[in-house]
Every structure is written in C-alpha cells, then in structure tokens.
Amino acid sequence: MAAAEDMAPAGGTAMYDGVAVGLSMLLEQREANPNAKLLLFVLTDGATNEGHTLGDVDEMIAGLRVP
C-alpha cells in the first residue's frame, strides 16, 4: 500500500510495458513453483501513452491464462 501512496503522475504511462515485465516475473515463479496461483494486478495513473499497446501483448496474456 505504501508503494501506491508514494506514486505520483508524471505524464507518461507505459502500462503494457509493465504488464509484459509482470508476466515475465510470473513465468519465472511458475517455473519455480508449478502449483502457484498466478495473478497480475495492474495499477496505473492514466491511459497508456507510451511503449507497448494491448495488441503487442494480448497473445502473451491469453497464452499464460493469468487473470
């Protein structure tokens, strides 16, 4: 919670870059613990205006079946 409270909008939102990094981290955890229940929670300060788009990562998201 403290990390979210310390966030400040800076005008650039690369949400799907963060999603890609988060999914990569979840893949590492899945390899280490195949029975883990994986979940990705995304918190953003605005609309994506930098970096990847949903179209860039949607197949990765669907293929991992992470809610």
Phi and psi in degrees as GROMACS dihedral restraints (atoms count N, CA, C in turn):
[ dihedral_restraints ]
;  ai    aj    ak    al  type     phi  dphi    fc
    3     4     5     6     1   -60.9    20    10
    4     5     6     7     1   -37.2    20    10
    6     7     8     9     1   -61.8    20    10
    7     8     9    10     1   -40.5    20    10
    9    10    11    12     1   -68.3    20    10
   10    11    12    13     1   -36.6    20    10
   12    13    14    15     1   -67.4    20    10
   13    14    15    16     1   -27.8    20    10
   15    16    17    18     1   -83.9    20    10
   16    17    18    19     1    -5.0    20    10
   18    19    20    21     1   -74.5    20    10
   19    20    21    22     1   142.4    20    10
   21    22    23    24     1  -135.5    20    10
   22    23    24    25     1   135.1    20    10
   24    25    26    27     1   -63.4    20    10
   25    26    27    28     1   138.9    20    10
   27    28    29    30     1  -125.6    20    10
   28    29    30    31     1     3.4    20    10
   30    31    32    33     1    96.0    20    10
   31    32    33    34     1   -17.5    20    10
   33    34    35    36     1  -116.8    20    10
   34    35    36    37     1   125.6    20    10
   36    37    38    39     1  -127.2    20    10
   37    38    39    40     1   109.1    20    10
   39    40    41    42     1  -108.9    20    10
   40    41    42    43     1    62.4    20    10
   42    43    44    45     1   -58.3    20    10
   43    44    45    46     1   -43.9    20    10
   45    46    47    48     1   -74.9    20    10
   46    47    48    49     1   -20.9    20    10
   48    49    50    51     1   -64.9    20    10
   49    50    51    52     1   -43.5    20    10
   51    52    53    54     1   -63.9    20    10
   52    53    54    55     1   -38.9    20    10
   54    55    56    57     1   -61.7    20    10
   55    56    57    58     1   -44.0    20    10
   57    58    59    60     1   -62.8    20    10
   58    59    60    61     1   -42.6    20    10
   60    61    62    63     1   -65.0    20    10
   61    62    63    64     1   -44.0    20    10
   63    64    65    66     1   -61.4    20    10
   64    65    66    67     1   -42.0    20    10
   66    67    68    69     1   -65.2    20    10
   67    68    69    70     1   -37.1    20    10
   69    70    71    72     1   -62.1    20    10
   70    71    72    73     1   -42.0    20    10
   72    73    74    75     1   -64.5    20    10
   73    74    75    76     1   -38.7    20    10
   75    76    77    78     1   -65.9    20    10
   76    77    78    79     1   -37.6    20    10
   78    79    80    81     1   -60.8    20    10
   79    80    81    82     1   -41.5    20    10
   81    82    83    84     1   -61.2    20    10
   82    83    84    85     1   -41.6    20    10
   84    85    86    87     1   -67.8    20    10
   85    86    87    88     1   -36.8    20    10
   87    88    89    90     1   -62.8    20    10
   88    89    90    91     1   -39.1    20    10
   90    91    92    93     1   -65.9    20    10
   91    92    93    94     1   -39.3    20    10
   93    94    95    96     1   -74.8    20    10
   94    95    96    97     1   -30.8    20    10
   96    97    98    99     1  -144.1    20    10
   97    98    99   100     1    87.3    20    10
   99   100   101   102     1   -59.7    20    10
  100   101   102   103     1   -20.8    20    10
  102   103   104   105     1   -92.3    20    10
  103   104   105   106     1     2.7    20    10
  105   106   107   108     1   -64.6    20    10
  106   107   108   109     1   143.7    20    10
  108   109   110   111     1   -91.7    20    10
  109   110   111   112     1   107.5    20    10
  111   112   113   114     1   -88.9    20    10
  112   113   114   115     1   141.1    20    10
  114   115   116   117     1  -148.7    20    10
  115   116   117   118     1   135.7    20    10
  117   118   119   120     1  -116.5    20    10
  118   119   120   121     1   121.0    20    10
  120   121   122   123     1  -111.4    20    10
  121   122   123   124     1   124.7    20    10
  123   124   125   126     1  -113.4    20    10
  124   125   126   127     1   127.4    20    10
  126   127   128   129     1  -120.4    20    10
  127   128   129   130     1   127.5    20    10
  129   130   131   132     1  -132.9    20    10
  130   131   132   133     1   157.4    20    10
  132   133   134   135     1   -98.5    20    10
  133   134   135   136     1     4.3    20    10
  135   136   137   138     1   170.6    20    10
  136   137   138   139     1  -171.0    20    10
  138   139   140   141     1   -71.6    20    10
  139   140   141   142     1   146.3    20    10
  141   142   143   144     1   -63.1    20    10
  142   143   144   145     1   123.1    20    10
  144   145   146   147     1  -134.2    20    10
  145   146   147   148     1     9.4    20    10
  147   148   149   150     1  -145.5    20    10
  148   149   150   151     1   157.7    20    10
  150   151   152   153     1    72.7    20    10
  151   152   153   154     1  -150.9    20    10
  153   154   155   156     1   -66.0    20    10
  154   155   156   157     1   159.9    20    10
  156   157   158   159     1  -111.1    20    10
  157   158   159   160     1   170.4    20    10
  159   160   161   162     1   -57.1    20    10
  160   161   162   163     1   -39.7    20    10
  162   163   164   165     1   -59.5    20    10
  163   164   165   166     1   -27.1    20    10
  165   166   167   168     1   -74.6    20    10
  166   167   168   169     1   -28.7    20    10
  168   169   170   171     1  -120.1    20    10
  169   170   171   172     1    -2.1    20    10
  171   172   173   174     1   -63.4    20    10
  172   173   174   175     1   -35.4    20    10
  174   175   176   177     1   -68.3    20    10
  175   176   177   178     1   -37.6    20    10
  177   178   179   180     1   -63.5    20    10
  178   179   180   181     1   -44.0    20    10
  180   181   182   183     1   -61.3    20    10
  181   182   183   184     1   -48.7    20    10
  183   184   185   186     1   -64.5    20    10
  184   185   186   187     1   -39.4    20    10
  186   187   188   189     1   -67.8    20    10
  187   188   189   190     1   -29.8    20    10
  189   190   191   192     1   -84.4    20    10
  190   191   192   193     1   -19.0    20    10
  192   193   194   195     1    53.5    20    10
  193   194   195   196     1    48.5    20    10
  195   196   197   198     1  -104.4    20    10
  196   197   198   199     1   123.4    20    10
